[in-house]
Amino acid sequence: MIPQLDRGTLDVVTMLVAIVPCCVAISIWRINRALEGPLFWMLAITLTLLTYAAVPLLQAIGAPPGVAVAMNNTSSLTSMLLLLEGNLRFTGRVSSARLKWGVLAVLFFLTLSIINRDDAARRYLFHDPIAASLLLANAATLLLRPPASERAVRTVAAVFPLLMAAVFMARWWVAFNAEPGADLSRHAIVMPLMIAGILFTLGWTYFASLFCYTRSQAQLARQAREDSLTGLANRRYFDEAVQREIARCRRSGAGFALVTLDLDNFKQVNDRFGHAAGDQLLTEVSRRLGSFIRKTDLAARMGGDEFAVLLVDIESAVVLSLVMERLRNALQGGTALAGDVAPIEISMGGALWPQSGTDPDVLFRLADQAMYTDKAQRKAREAGAAADPLTLQAA
């Protein structure tokens, strides 16, 4: 049998232990203010401390026991609601309308807590199912479609609200089967519940710090491989991807194509509409480019108005020519810009591995040469001169 501490000692111990995660939660929020979620986690953990402190502090100043119990129940449910809001925001589900419903929920918690303040069994019967539901919602929010970089830490973290929900439902079962008038405030289930609450608070605070660390590391990794304006791969990551594709194709005997492209008359767009509009145009081209390529392909912004595309499993000039023509049709066309319509015209060139060359520098050089040939031919056609379609450069 587990030795039982008296309720006053238990309240003081849990309150003192809760100070540590409260301080940690405040630090997490101050360090990660740019992230959605840590503010509400901090508020939830801080309110948990007040939950533990409500009964002993209010009783110490002579407040009626019912007042302390009502405040304890209200702050307990509100802290779980704040925790859920933090998880929803951290997982990208931000909603200002939800906060209004949250205020109404807190008023509902307070009303029921006051009504049932003098009857422990009734308090548990209304409080514990709500608490368990909120905790289950917290766990579900963590487990629903997590990114690969956060899947492991979210899965383990979800165990804490699930276990806490199980403890609440155990207490509800005790209250449901209790004799009328039974004093459940001194039942043996109280101590395990308080210990579970301490472990939950400590464990959740630890995993909150892991959430923020994992998210910041993923952001740093993304910044290292992505262009900050368009979200496409940057030059460095694209060069590494080409190297990896060459190694893969050497093992498998497959081939791939490298396509380079840039925007015609982009300087005139900047001069006419401004640099902000030019960035908007680059973003639109990137969006169209990302929509066109397959999941196995890779598109990158190489700098300025220059882009590159890695097309896997392209092994003939005929196929590449068809793909490039479809790509041109997908990218070109007008787009709304600064209250006007700006044209998008693309010049592009391509090279095949290994037909055009086996070295990345050779592939880039030949693709660029073909792109400049395409640009010259397009300008010649615009001037009324006849020109041949785009041809690939041979090694």
N, C-alpha and C positions, 0 to 999 in steps of 0.2 A: 504493500500500500504506500502511495506517495505521501510523505509528510506534508501537512497543510500549514502554511503560514497564516497568521491572522490577517484579516482583510486590510487593516490599516497599514501593516508592514508591507503587504503585497502592493498596495497602491503607491507607497513611497518608493519602493524598489523600481517598479515599472516606470514611474515618473522620472527618476534619476537616470535610468538606462536610456529612456527616450530622448534625453538631452543630446546624446552623442549623434544619433542619426539626424536630429534636427539641425545641429551645427553643420554636419556634412551636407545635408540637403541645401542649406543656405549657400554653402561654398560652391556646390554644383551649379546652382542657379547663377551665381555671380560670374562664374567662369564661362558658362554656356548661355549667356543672355540672347545670343543670336538664334538659338535653336527654339523651336516651338515645343513646349512641354515642360521643361525644367521649372518654370515659374509655378505651374500648378502642382508639380511634384513637391516643391518646397512648401507651398501652402498646405498641401495634404499632410506632409510629415510634421509640420509645425502644429497643425490643428490636432494631430494625433497626440502630441505632447500635451496639449491643452485638454484633450480627452482624458488622458491618464491623471492630469492634475485637477480636473474639475471637482471630483468628489472630495479628496482630502483638503483642498484649498478652501472650497466653499463651506465645508463642515468646520474648518478651522476658524472661519470668521463668523460662525454661528448661523449660517444660512440653513433654512429648512432642508431636511434630507431629500425631499421630493424635487426641489429646485436643482440640487447638485446632480441627481440622477437624470433629470430631464435634459440638463446641459450636456451630460456625458453621452447620452444616446444621440442627441442632435449632432454634436460635434463628431461623433464616431461615423455616422452615416454621411455627413457632409465631407469628411476627409476622404472617404472612399469614392464619393462623387467627384471630388477634385482630382483624385488619382486617375479616375477614368477619363476626365477631361484632358489631363496631361498626356495620357497614353494616346487618346484620339488625335490630339494635336501633333504629338511626336511622330505618329504614323501617317501624317498628312491629311487628317480629317478635321480641318479648321472650320468652325461655324460660329458666328456671332449670335445667331438665333438660338443656338443650344444653351447659351449662357442665361437667357431669359427663362427658359424652362428649368434650368438649374436652380435659379432663385425660388421659383415656385415649389420645386421639390424640397428645398431646405425649409420653407415655411410649412410644408406638409409634414416633414420630419419633426419639426418643433411642436406642431399641434398635437400629433399623436404621442410625442414624448410627454407633454404636459398632461394629456388626458390619462395616460397609463403610468404616471410617475409613482404612484403608491402601490402598484401591483407588479411584482417582478415577473410573474408568469406571463401576464398580458404584454408587458414590455418586450419580453423575449419573443413572444409569438408574432409581434408586428416587426420588431427590429431585426431579428436574425434572418428571416427570408429576404428582406430588402438588402441587408448587408451581403448575404450570400449571392444574390442576383448581381449586385454591383461588382463583387469580386470575380464572379464568373464572366461578366462582361469585360472586365479588365484583362483576364486571361485570354478571352477570345480575340480581343483587339490586338494583343501581342502576337497571337498565333496566325492571324488572318493575313495571308500573302506577304510574309516578310521578305525583304531583299536577301539575297544569298549571304551578303556580308554580315547580316544581323540575325540570321535564322537560328544559329546555335544559342546565342545569348538570350534571345527572346524566348526560345523554347524552355530553357532552364528557368528563366525568370518567371514564366507563367505558372511554375509549380507552386510558388509562394501564395498567390491569391487562391489557387485551387485548394491547397491545404487549409488555408484560413477559412474558406467557404465551408469546407467539410466540418471544421470545428464549430462554426456558427450553427450549422444544421444539426450537429449533435446536441448543442444546447437547446435548440428549438424542439428537438424530439423529447428532451427531458422535460421542458415546459409543457409540451403537448400532453404528456402522460402524467403530469404532476397532479396530486390531490388538490382540490380547491383549498385555497388559503395557505398552501405550502410556502415556506420562506426559501425561495430558490437563490436569494442573494448570498447564502452561505453554503450552497450546494458544492459538492466536490468538483463539478465541471468548471467552476469559476477559475480555479488556479490554472488548470491546463489551458483555458482560454486566454488568460492573461499572459502566460508564457508563450503561447502561440502568437499573440499580438506582438510581443517583444521581438520574437524571431522574424515575424513578418516584416516589421518595421526596419530592423537591421538588414535583413536580406534584401528588401526592396531598395533601400538606400544604396547598398552595394551595387546592385544591378543597374540602378539609375546612373551611377557613375560609369559603369561599363557601357550602357547605351550611348552616352555622350561620347565616350572615348572611341567606340566602334564607329559611330557616325562621323566624328571628326577625322578618323583615319581613312574612312571611305571617301570623304570629301577631298582630302589631300591626294589620295590615289587618283580620284577623278580629275582633279586639277592638273595632275602630272601628265595625264593622257588626253585631256580634252581642250579644245579651243574655247576660251572663256566667252567669246561673243556668240558663237553658233552652236556650241555643244557637240560639234563633230570632233573626230580625232585631230590632234595637233600633228605637226610635222614629225616630231621625235617618235611619237607612238606609231605613226604610219610607217616610218622607216623600219622600225622594229618589226611591225607586222609583215612587211614585205620580206624581211629576212626570214621570219618564221615560215612564211608561205613557200619560199624557195626551198627551205629544208624539208618541208612536208612533201612538196612536189618531187623532190629528188628521191625520196623514199617510195612514193606511190607511183611515180611515172606520169602524174597528171600535169596539167598546165594551168596558167592563169594569165590575166591581162592587166596591164597598168594603163589607166587613162588619166591624162591631165587636162584641165580645162580652166579657162578664165572668162571673165565678163568683158564683152566689147563695150568700149566707151564708158567705162565706169567712172573715169575722172570727170566726164561731163555731167554725170549724175550727181557727184559730190559738189561740183561747182554750181549746178542749177538748184539742187534741193538742200544742200548742206550735208555735213558729215554724219549727223544723226540719221538722216534719211538714207545715206549710203550704208550705214550699219543695218538699217531695217531691210534694205535690199539684199544685203549679204545673208541676213537671217532667213529671208524668204527663199532665196536660192538653196540654202542649206536644208530648209524644211522640205522643199521639193526633192532635193537630192536624197535625203534620208528616206522619203516615202518611196522612191524608185528602187533603191538597191534591195537585194535580198538580205536575210539575216546573216548569211555566211559571208557577204561582201563587207567592205569597209570604205567609208568616205571620210575625207579629211580636208580641213582648210590648211593650206600650206603657207598662207600669209597673204595679206592684201586681198585681192580678188581672185586669187589662184586656189584651185581645188584639185584634189586627186582622188581616184577611185580604184580600189583593188577588187577585181572581179575574178572570183575563183572558178575553176573548172571551165574556163574558156580556152579552147585549144585550136581554133582556126580563125583566119583573118575574116572569113565570110561571116561567121557568127559574131565576131567582135564588131564588124561594121554595122550589122543589124542592131546590136545592142546599143552602140553609140548613137545611131540614128534615133532609136526610141528614147534614149537618154536626153538627146537634144530636144526632142519634141516635149518631153516632160518638164524640162527646165525653162524653155523659152516661152515668151508670152508676156503681156503687160501685167503690171501689178500696181495697186493703189499706193501712192506715195505722196505725202505732204499735200493732200487735196488734189492731186493730179494722177495721171497714169504714166508710169515709167516703163519703157520697154526693157525686156531682158533678152539679150542676144549672147550666145555662147560660142566660143571657139574651142575646139578640143582635138586631141590627138591621142593615139594609143600605140602600145607595143605589147608583143606577146612573149611569154617565157615558155620554152627556150628558143623559139624561132627567131625572135629579134635579138636575143642576147641572154646570157645567164648571170650577168652582173647587175646589181641594182642601179648603179650609176649609169650604165649603158641603157637600161630600160627607161630611166627617167629622161636621159638626154634624147633618145629617139622619140619618146612620146612628146616631149616639148617641141622638138623639131617638127613633128607632124602637126602639132597644135598651131605653131606659127605659120606653117604652110596653109593650114585651114583658114587662119585669120587673114592672110594675104589674099587668098582666093576669094574669100567673102567680100573683102574690100574691092577687089577687082570686079566682082559681079555687080556690086552696088554701083560701081562706076560705069557699068555697061559693057565690061569686057567678059568674054567667054572664058571659063576656067573649068578644069576637071574637078570632080568630087574629091573628097579627102582620101588620100592614100597613106598607107602605113609605111614607115621607114623600115627597110630591111637592115639586118646587121651588116 
